[in-house]
Amino acid sequence: MKGTYDFGLVGLGVMGRNFILNVADKGYSAYGNDLDSEKVDALIKEGGNTDKVNATTDAKTFVDALSTPRKIMLLVPAGKIVDAVIEGLLPLLDKDDIIIDGGNSFFTDTDRREAELAEKGIHFFGAGVSGGAKGARLGPSIMPGGNKSAYQHVKPIFEAVAAKYKGEPCVAYLGPKSAGNYVKMVHNGIEYGLMQLTSEIYDLLKKGGDFSNEELHQTYKTWNEGRLQSFLVQITSEIFAKKDDMGDGHLVDKILDKAKQKGTGKWTSQNAMDLGIPVPSIDIAVSMREISALKEERIQADKLYDRPSVLPFEKLPLETLAEEALYFSFIITYAQGLHQLSDASKEYGYDLDIAEIAKIWRAGCIIRAGLLADISEAFKTDTYLPNLLLAPTFVEKVQSTVNAARTLVSYAAKNGIPVPGLSNSLTYFDAYTSSRLPLNLIQAQRDYFGSHTYERLDRDGVFHTEWET
């Protein structure tokens, strides 16, 4: 057994167990490690053949079982646990061994770990893994970043276990240092935005068109067969069909309207602000989860204020407008996230290939969508494209759907239906496509009260005015 297993994995929770079984299914022997003996025993039992899949609670036994250079993936909660696992492994490792963090670690933590381990001759990768537990078992999208030459040892295994889109593996080396974790972070920010938008359209259909759950199921199912084809639209359709096995009716109507979060959306939003990149569709998605947590206050406020009576919208035009508005806002959300990736690539030296990133998101991951094939092609055509909205192939897609967003935002405002994701997507579009914004007044105000100066349209230079007369 000593030194014979191709791949090691620490953390045998649902994600870890599924990932290591996926590795074994693809012809690579794998060895697991977890402090919980029940998880170790469960993996050995499910694996069925210890020559292919084995596990232990003992770190030394685990490390000794792996062929060199050792390839050890961590699927443990982000934060101090990652550091603790690394600290426990280090005395047992040799030069050129590879540690891969497959969790949602914050990218600056990955940079720190990569630098510290490089001094000890150990290669460290941050590799975002998207697709949930099912994706880990059947094929996720994987986003690795780290030492490029060391990646060659991991590449065959990752390409084997990753999801496939028309035969192409949804994994690619993305760049040095924390490139992989950063891309996964923004992926999750986009995910927040798309989920918020999908829920708002549901709210409009339900309140404005009195759609039943059966009608919602069919509507989203039909959309998933067209240009809105995506994992999130697909599962949304399936959610509306699920009956409540603990009572009458549909399960979706019994779920408390308080959405939780693990922080990656917030990190995306915070870092975008640090970079000076506008991502309002993502920002508001994070804020709406925070507002949703104020359930008791929302109930109290609902009793204090009158709301407009919702004027019904004819079902057929509402369904058509909803499809167009959702498509429009999906494009806008992807555009914002990819804009952030482009600027972060320059700021942090990642040298990201946006077309390649869009390609590896086409299958396996939560934000996979038919739209990504067109997005990848747009960035392949123009490698230096600063924003998806400037791609000639997307002008018609946006132009033909933006008016639906205008109609529904107006309808929602008049009827007291909150659609902040759709509204922010529309506002972003209108601002980004306006050659003249009223920020000249803000510059005048800043100069008035703080002597912050301003520039002029008609001549070069920096100016200050004594505004008080």
PyMOL commands that set and color helices and strands:
alter all, ss='L'
color gray80, all
select helices_A, chain A and resi 14-25+37-47+59-64+80-92+107-119+132-138+148-161+179-209+213-224+231-241+251-254+264-275+280-292+295-304+315-348+354-360+371-381+388-390+392-399+402-415+420-432+439-450
alter helices_A, ss='H'
color red, helices_A
select strands_A, chain A and resi 7-10+30-33+53-56+71-74+98-101+123-130+141-145+164-165+168-169
alter strands_A, ss='S'
color yellow, strands_A
deselect
rebuild
show_as cartoon
